[in-house]
Amino acid sequence: MSPAKLSRFEFSTRTALDLHAACNRHDLPAILVLLSPDCTLETVSPAPDGTILNGLDAISTHLQGLFTANPNLRLEIEEIFGLGFHVVMRWRQTGGEESLRGADIYKFKGEKVSEWLRYGKR
């Protein structure tokens, strides 16, 4: 749905939930369509600072490797809330190589996620 039919808060939160669902399905095409071409993804590993990935090619390569290495990887939402052009989601990772809890912060530019910051603790 477009922002014209939903409030900015509803649209951003719904899009973050769609991105979360696509990640849990390991559906790379569905993930990439929600990201802006110049999207930045900040990952949680390697600790302590993670990695900063710029653009869809780098993000796609990273996520494909993550999904291949962790076929049962899922995130369970603990809390999600929207702040207009930002959404914050707290999560718990299951099915991966290690136990992890964390939060994602999504920043929107228009209808796409332009910044996806991921923070986690082991």
N, CA and C atoms as an extended XYZ file, in Angstrom:
366
Properties=species:S:1:pos:R:3:atomname:S:1:resname:S:1:resid:I:1 pbc="F F F"
N         0.833       -1.195        0.000 N   MET     1
C         0.000        0.000        0.000 CA  MET     1
C         0.862        1.237        0.000 C   MET     1
N         0.354        2.279       -0.567 N   SER     2
C         1.124        3.513       -0.620 CA  SER     2
C         0.828        4.376        0.600 C   SER     2
N         1.728        5.321        0.918 N   PRO     3
C         1.498        6.210        2.055 CA  PRO     3
C         0.228        7.039        1.908 C   PRO     3
N        -0.241        7.244        0.675 N   ALA     4
C        -1.458        8.036        0.476 CA  ALA     4
C        -2.670        7.348        1.093 C   ALA     4
N        -2.662        6.030        1.158 N   LYS     5
C        -3.796        5.284        1.701 CA  LYS     5
C        -3.642        5.000        3.199 C   LYS     5
N        -2.432        5.081        3.694 N   LEU     6
C        -2.160        4.853        5.114 CA  LEU     6
C        -1.428        6.070        5.670 C   LEU     6
N        -1.531        6.276        6.968 N   SER     7
C        -0.725        7.331        7.577 CA  SER     7
C         0.747        6.926        7.471 C   SER     7
N         1.647        7.870        7.574 N   ARG     8
C         3.081        7.591        7.528 CA  ARG     8
C         3.457        6.560        8.586 C   ARG     8
N         2.912        6.692        9.792 N   PHE     9
C         3.178        5.754       10.881 CA  PHE     9
C         2.760        4.342       10.478 C   PHE     9
N         1.533        4.205        9.969 N   GLU    10
C         1.023        2.881        9.582 CA  GLU    10
C         1.823        2.292        8.428 C   GLU    10
N         2.130        3.126        7.424 N   PHE    11
C         2.858        2.645        6.257 CA  PHE    11
C         4.243        2.145        6.649 C   PHE    11
N         4.980        2.933        7.423 N   SER    12
C         6.331        2.549        7.812 CA  SER    12
C         6.333        1.272        8.646 C   SER    12
N         5.426        1.177        9.594 N   THR    13
C         5.349       -0.012       10.445 CA  THR    13
C         4.968       -1.228        9.631 C   THR    13
N         3.996       -1.088        8.742 N   ARG    14
C         3.576       -2.208        7.882 CA  ARG    14
C         4.731       -2.666        6.992 C   ARG    14
N         5.469       -1.727        6.437 N   THR    15
C         6.600       -2.083        5.578 CA  THR    15
C         7.681       -2.804        6.379 C   THR    15
N         7.965       -2.348        7.603 N   ALA    16
C         8.939       -3.036        8.458 CA  ALA    16
C         8.475       -4.454        8.767 C   ALA    16
N         7.183       -4.635        9.005 N   LEU    17
C         6.650       -5.983        9.242 CA  LEU    17
C         6.765       -6.850        7.990 C   LEU    17
N         6.530       -6.262        6.812 N   ASP    18
C         6.698       -6.999        5.555 CA  ASP    18
C         8.161       -7.412        5.363 C   ASP    18
N         9.084       -6.515        5.687 N   LEU    19
C        10.507       -6.822        5.574 CA  LEU    19
C        10.886       -7.946        6.538 C   LEU    19
N        10.378       -7.866        7.748 N   HIS    20
C        10.625       -8.912        8.746 CA  HIS    20
C        10.114      -10.268        8.246 C   HIS    20
N         8.898      -10.300        7.717 N   ALA    21
C         8.312      -11.557        7.224 CA  ALA    21
C         9.136      -12.114        6.058 C   ALA    21
N         9.578      -11.247        5.148 N   ALA    22
C        10.395      -11.700        4.022 CA  ALA    22
C        11.733      -12.260        4.508 C   ALA    22
N        12.318      -11.639        5.521 N   CYS    23
C        13.565      -12.159        6.098 CA  CYS    23
C        13.345      -13.538        6.704 C   CYS    23
N        12.261      -13.723        7.421 N   ASN    24
C        11.982      -15.025        8.031 CA  ASN    24
C        11.715      -16.104        6.984 C   ASN    24
N        11.236      -15.710        5.805 N   ARG    25
C        11.034      -16.663        4.701 CA  ARG    25
C        12.316      -16.850        3.889 C   ARG    25
N        13.335      -16.031        4.182 N   HIS    26
C        14.583      -15.999        3.417 CA  HIS    26
C        14.288      -15.680        1.951 C   HIS    26
N        13.350      -14.770        1.739 N   ASP    27
C        12.866      -14.389        0.414 CA  ASP    27
C        13.597      -13.130       -0.042 C   ASP    27
N        14.764      -13.327       -0.638 N   LEU    28
C        15.621      -12.207       -1.010 CA  LEU    28
C        14.949      -11.226       -1.976 C   LEU    28
N        14.265      -11.665       -3.035 N   PRO    29
C        13.599      -10.691       -3.916 CA  PRO    29
C        12.569       -9.830       -3.177 C   PRO    29
N        11.816      -10.427       -2.250 N   ALA    30
C        10.820       -9.657       -1.491 CA  ALA    30
C        11.485       -8.663       -0.548 C   ALA    30
N        12.667       -8.989       -0.048 N   ILE    31
C        13.414       -8.066        0.809 CA  ILE    31
C        13.907       -6.879       -0.017 C   ILE    31
N        14.540       -7.176       -1.143 N   LEU    32
C        15.186       -6.134       -1.942 CA  LEU    32
C        14.199       -5.127       -2.497 C   LEU    32
N        12.979       -5.542       -2.792 N   VAL    33
C        11.987       -4.604       -3.337 CA  VAL    33
C        11.568       -3.565       -2.298 C   VAL    33
N        11.798       -3.842       -1.022 N   LEU    34
C        11.428       -2.913        0.046 CA  LEU    34
C        12.544       -1.926        0.394 C   LEU    34
N        13.727       -2.130       -0.184 N   LEU    35
C        14.891       -1.304        0.123 CA  LEU    35
C        15.161       -0.312       -1.003 C   LEU    35
N        15.614        0.880       -0.644 N   SER    36
C        16.009        1.854       -1.662 CA  SER    36
C        17.316        1.378       -2.311 C   SER    36
N        17.569        1.759       -3.555 N   PRO    37
C        18.793        1.329       -4.230 CA  PRO    37
C        20.070        1.711       -3.479 C   PRO    37
N        20.029        2.808       -2.735 N   ASP    38
C        21.201        3.269       -1.989 CA  ASP    38
C        21.122        2.912       -0.502 C   ASP    38
N        20.335        1.921       -0.173 N   CYS    39
C        20.137        1.525        1.232 CA  CYS    39
C        21.463        1.164        1.892 C   CYS    39
N        21.563        1.478        3.167 N   THR    40
C        22.699        1.100        3.998 CA  THR    40
C        22.212        0.100        5.036 C   THR    40
N        22.913       -1.019        5.167 N   LEU    41
C        22.638       -2.015        6.200 CA  LEU    41
C        23.850       -2.093        7.110 C   LEU    41
N        23.621       -1.893        8.408 N   GLU    42
C        24.677       -2.074        9.399 CA  GLU    42
C        24.387       -3.375       10.121 C   GLU    42
N        25.291       -4.347       10.015 N   THR    43
C        25.074       -5.675       10.582 CA  THR    43
C        25.584       -5.757       12.018 C   THR    43
N        25.258       -6.856       12.699 N   VAL    44
C        25.696       -7.043       14.082 CA  VAL    44
C        27.050       -7.735       14.170 C   VAL    44
N        27.537       -8.303       13.074 N   SER    45
C        28.807       -9.008       13.144 CA  SER    45
C        29.732       -8.529       12.034 C   SER    45
N        31.012       -8.632       12.230 N   PRO    46
C        31.644       -9.195       13.418 CA  PRO    46
C        31.606       -8.212       14.590 C   PRO    46
N        31.535       -8.769       15.785 N   ALA    47
C        31.520       -7.966       17.001 CA  ALA    47
C        32.851       -7.241       17.132 C   ALA    47
N        32.920       -6.109       17.712 N   PRO    48
C        31.831       -5.391       18.355 CA  PRO    48
C        31.132       -4.382       17.447 C   PRO    48
N        31.694       -4.088       16.259 N   ASP    49
C        31.179       -2.972       15.469 CA  ASP    49
C        30.311       -3.356       14.278 C   ASP    49
N        30.292       -4.624       13.916 N   GLY    50
C        29.516       -5.018       12.755 CA  GLY    50
C        30.173       -4.572       11.460 C   GLY    50
N        29.382       -4.623       10.396 N   THR    51
C        29.837       -4.244        9.060 CA  THR    51
C        28.809       -3.309        8.452 C   THR    51
N        29.261       -2.327        7.706 N   ILE    52
C        28.351       -1.427        7.011 CA  ILE    52
C        28.357       -1.802        5.531 C   ILE    52
N        27.175       -2.106        5.014 N   LEU    53
C        26.997       -2.490        3.621 CA  LEU    53
C        26.195       -1.408        2.913 C   LEU    53
N        26.640       -1.002        1.751 N   ASN    54
C        25.970        0.053        0.988 CA  ASN    54
C        25.493       -0.482       -0.353 C   ASN    54
N        24.206       -0.300       -0.636 N   GLY    55
C        23.649       -0.675       -1.919 CA  GLY    55
C        23.073       -2.080       -1.940 C   GLY    55
N        22.191       -2.304       -2.888 N   LEU    56
C        21.460       -3.566       -2.959 CA  LEU    56
C        22.354       -4.761       -3.269 C   LEU    56
N        23.379       -4.584       -4.086 N   ASP    57
C        24.259       -5.714       -4.399 CA  ASP    57
C        24.973       -6.222       -3.150 C   ASP    57
N        25.538       -5.309       -2.368 N   ALA    58
C        26.252       -5.708       -1.147 CA  ALA    58
C        25.299       -6.330       -0.133 C   ALA    58
N        24.127       -5.746        0.010 N   ILE    59
C        23.140       -6.273        0.961 CA  ILE    59
C        22.663       -7.650        0.513 C   ILE    59
N        22.382       -7.807       -0.778 N   SER    60
C        21.931       -9.086       -1.315 CA  SER    60
C        22.959      -10.187       -1.076 C   SER    60
N        24.218       -9.892       -1.367 N   THR    61
C        25.295      -10.869       -1.164 CA  THR    61
C        25.388      -11.272        0.302 C   THR    61
N        25.332      -10.295        1.188 N   HIS    62
C        25.405      -10.579        2.627 CA  HIS    62
C        24.236      -11.458        3.081 C   HIS    62
N        23.019      -11.065        2.716 N   LEU    63
C        21.846      -11.817        3.170 CA  LEU    63
C        21.813      -13.224        2.593 C   LEU    63
N        22.201      -13.377        1.323 N   GLN    64
C        22.226      -14.717        0.727 CA  GLN    64
C        23.184      -15.616        1.491 C   GLN    64
N        24.361      -15.101        1.833 N   GLY    65
C        25.323      -15.877        2.625 CA  GLY    65
C        24.778      -16.224        4.000 C   GLY    65
N        24.128      -15.260        4.637 N   LEU    66
C        23.539      -15.483        5.960 CA  LEU    66
C        22.468      -16.562        5.905 C   LEU    66
N        21.577      -16.485        4.921 N   PHE    67
C        20.489      -17.459        4.790 CA  PHE    67
C        21.022      -18.848        4.443 C   PHE    67
N        22.042      -18.914        3.608 N   THR    68
C        22.625      -20.204        3.231 CA  THR    68
C        23.301      -20.864        4.428 C   THR    68
N        24.022      -20.081        5.203 N   ALA    69
C        24.734      -20.612        6.372 CA  ALA    69
C        23.806      -20.951        7.527 C   ALA    69
N        22.612      -20.340        7.565 N   ASN    70
C        21.669      -20.508        8.677 CA  ASN    70
C        20.264      -20.752        8.138 C   ASN    70
N        19.990      -21.942        7.587 N   PRO    71
C        18.700      -22.188        6.927 CA  PRO    71
C        17.486      -22.118        7.860 C   PRO    71
N        17.691      -22.238        9.156 N   ASN    72
C        16.578      -22.180       10.114 CA  ASN    72
C        16.494      -20.853       10.847 C   ASN    72
N        17.273      -19.878       10.422 N   LEU    73
C        17.325      -18.579       11.089 CA  LEU    73
C        15.984      -17.855       11.011 C   LEU    73
N        15.508      -17.402       12.166 N   ARG    74
C        14.264      -16.634       12.255 CA  ARG    74
C        14.434      -15.583       13.350 C   ARG    74
N        13.668      -14.501       13.216 N   LEU    75
C        13.606      -13.483       14.254 CA  LEU    75
C        12.184      -13.427       14.776 C   LEU    75
N        12.039      -13.508       16.083 N   GLU    76
C        10.736      -13.356       16.727 CA  GLU    76
C        10.629      -11.925       17.230 C   GLU    76
N         9.573      -11.233       16.830 N   ILE    77
C         9.385       -9.844       17.253 CA  ILE    77
C         8.982       -9.815       18.727 C   ILE    77
N         9.690       -8.998       19.492 N   GLU    78
C         9.326       -8.768       20.885 CA  GLU    78
C         8.534       -7.474       21.034 C   GLU    78
N         8.848       -6.495       20.176 N   GLU    79
C         8.151       -5.202       20.229 CA  GLU    79
C         8.455       -4.452       18.937 C   GLU    79
N         7.476       -3.699       18.454 N   ILE    80
C         7.696       -2.872       17.277 CA  ILE    80
C         6.885       -1.584       17.427 C   ILE    80
N         7.489       -0.468       17.042 N   PHE    81
C         6.745        0.794       17.066 CA  PHE    81
C         7.303        1.724       15.999 C   PHE    81
N         6.413        2.558       15.465 N   GLY    82
C         6.776        3.471       14.405 CA  GLY    82
C         6.817        4.900       14.879 C   GLY    82
N         7.696        5.654       14.249 N   LEU    83
C         7.873        7.071       14.559 CA  LEU    83
C         7.910        7.859       13.253 C   LEU    83
N         6.894        7.711       12.446 N   GLY    84
C         6.862        8.417       11.165 CA  GLY    84
C         7.806        7.799       10.164 C   GLY    84
N         8.970        8.449        9.938 N   PHE    85
C         9.938        7.946        8.976 CA  PHE    85
C        10.921        6.958        9.592 C   PHE    85
N        10.698        6.553       10.844 N   HIS    86
C        11.540        5.572       11.518 CA  HIS    86
C        10.664        4.504       12.175 C   HIS    86
N        11.178        3.283       12.220 N   VAL    87
C        10.530        2.187       12.929 CA  VAL    87
C        11.597        1.482       13.746 C   VAL    87
N        11.250        1.090       14.972 N   VAL    88
C        12.148        0.338       15.841 CA  VAL    88
C        11.501       -1.014       16.133 C   VAL    88
N        12.271       -2.076       15.957 N   MET    89
C        11.769       -3.425       16.230 CA  MET    89
C        12.775       -4.161       17.112 C   MET    89
N        12.304       -4.601       18.293 N   ARG    90
C        13.127       -5.465       19.160 CA  ARG    90
C        12.832       -6.907       18.784 C   ARG    90
N        13.854       -7.760       18.769 N   TRP    91
C        13.681       -9.132       18.320 CA  TRP    91
C        14.567      -10.109       19.094 C   TRP    91
N        14.230      -11.379       18.944 N   ARG    92
C        15.039      -12.489       19.465 CA  ARG    92
C        15.296      -13.424       18.297 C   ARG    92
N        16.559      -13.763       18.098 N   GLN    93
C        16.945      -14.659       17.011 CA  GLN    93
C        16.803      -16.108       17.449 C   GLN    93
N        16.232      -16.931       16.600 N   THR    94
C        16.144      -18.374       16.835 CA  THR    94
C        16.658      -19.095       15.591 C   THR    94
N        17.088      -20.323       15.772 N   GLY    95
C        17.491      -21.157       14.655 CA  GLY    95
C        18.845      -20.828       14.058 C   GLY    95
N        19.575      -19.917       14.651 N   GLY    96
C        20.903      -19.569       14.152 CA  GLY    96
C        21.980      -20.308       14.914 C   GLY    96
N        23.212      -19.958       14.628 N   GLU    97
C        24.344      -20.608       15.276 CA  GLU    97
C        24.484      -20.216       16.740 C   GLU    97
N        23.937      -19.069       17.112 N   GLU    98
C        24.048      -18.605       18.488 CA  GLU    98
C        22.787      -17.847       18.888 C   GLU    98
N        22.588      -17.730       20.197 N   SER    99
C        21.462      -16.979       20.719 CA  SER    99
C        21.779      -15.493       20.623 C   SER    99
N        20.790      -14.725       20.181 N   LEU   100
C        21.022      -13.299       19.997 CA  LEU   100
C        19.706      -12.562       20.213 C   LEU   100
N        19.785      -11.438       20.911 N   ARG   101
C        18.651      -10.507       21.034 CA  ARG   101
C        19.123       -9.176       20.513 C   ARG   101
N        18.180       -8.420       19.959 N   GLY   102
C        18.618       -7.149       19.425 CA  GLY   102
C        17.478       -6.262       18.980 C   GLY   102
N        17.854       -5.258       18.222 N   ALA   103
C        16.882       -4.290       17.712 CA  ALA   103
C        17.315       -3.839       16.327 C   ALA   103
N        16.329       -3.607       15.483 N   ASP   104
C        16.550       -3.009       14.176 CA  ASP   104
C        15.924       -1.621       14.190 C   ASP   104
N        16.613       -0.686       13.591 N   ILE   105
C        16.078        0.657       13.392 CA  ILE   105
C        16.026        0.883       11.893 C   ILE   105
N        14.834        1.137       11.391 N   TYR   106
C        14.624        1.368        9.963 CA  TYR   106
C        14.361        2.851        9.729 C   TYR   106
N        15.019        3.403        8.735 N   LYS   107
C        14.757        4.776        8.316 CA  LYS   107
C        14.206        4.728        6.898 C   LYS   107
N        13.163        5.483        6.655 N   PHE   108
C        12.498        5.475        5.357 CA  PHE   108
C        12.797        6.730        4.570 C   PHE   108
N        12.954        6.533        3.258 N   LYS   109
C        13.034        7.622        2.308 CA  LYS   109
C        11.931        7.332        1.292 C   LYS   109
N        10.869        8.116        1.340 N   GLY   110
C         9.711        7.809        0.499 CA  GLY   110
C         9.065        6.514        0.967 C   GLY   110
N         8.909        5.580        0.055 N   GLU   111
C         8.242        4.319        0.377 CA  GLU   111
C         9.221        3.185        0.635 C   GLU   111
N        10.512        3.457        0.667 N   LYS   112
C        11.524        2.413        0.790 CA  LYS   112
C        12.364        2.603        2.053 C   LYS   112
N        12.897        1.498        2.556 N   VAL   113
C        13.848        1.539        3.666 CA  VAL   113
C        15.181        2.022        3.098 C   VAL   113
N        15.691        3.114        3.641 N   SER   114
C        16.955        3.665        3.158 CA  SER   114
C        18.114        3.388        4.114 C   SER   114
N        17.779        3.036        5.343 N   GLU   115
C        18.802        2.721        6.339 CA  GLU   115
C        18.245        1.641        7.250 C   GLU   115
N        19.033        0.593        7.449 N   TRP   116
C        18.609       -0.550        8.265 CA  TRP   116
C        19.754       -0.816        9.231 C   TRP   116
N        19.597       -0.347       10.437 N   LEU   117
C        20.631       -0.480       11.459 CA  LEU   117
C        20.255       -1.623       12.394 C   LEU   117
N        21.154       -2.570       12.547 N   ARG   118
C        20.878       -3.758       13.356 CA  ARG   118
C        21.867       -3.800       14.514 C   ARG   118
N        21.329       -3.920       15.721 N   TYR   119
C        22.142       -3.984       16.931 CA  TYR   119
C        21.775       -5.250       17.684 C   TYR   119
N        22.770       -5.950       18.242 N   GLY   120
C        22.483       -7.192       18.935 CA  GLY   120
C        23.412       -7.445       20.102 C   GLY   120
N        22.941       -8.318       20.971 N   LYS   121
C        23.774       -8.754       22.091 CA  LYS   121
C        23.665      -10.265       22.216 C   LYS   121
N        24.760      -10.842       22.594 N   ARG   122
C        24.821      -12.301       22.718 CA  ARG   122
C        24.583      -12.706       24.131 C   ARG   122
